[in-house]
Amino acid sequence: MAILGYIDSPLSWAVVGFAIGAALGVNFISVALVAVGLGAFLLYMFLHGPAEQRTEGKLFAAAPVFIVAWMVGFVVHNLIIR
């Protein structure tokens, strides 16, 4: 059950999104990985079942946090390279 706690956490999604953006910048592979990540999020939401009231916000926040962290990651990537 501990692994589900990490998957439910927006922080773990942020780390993955940032890592993709910082490592790859903005290119086809990076965008494809983000698309796969968002697809995985939708699949996880479907398999997760109904959210509980106390964890609902944290659970649904993972996708926007993933995208924003990816954008911050590719900004950092571009600042380091240039």
Secondary structure as GFF3:
##gff-version 3
##sequence-region A 1 82
A	DSSP	alpha_helix	2	8	.	.	.	ID=ss1
A	DSSP	alpha_helix	10	24	.	.	.	ID=ss2
A	DSSP	alpha_helix	28	48	.	.	.	ID=ss3
A	DSSP	alpha_helix	56	60	.	.	.	ID=ss4
A	DSSP	alpha_helix	62	81	.	.	.	ID=ss5
###
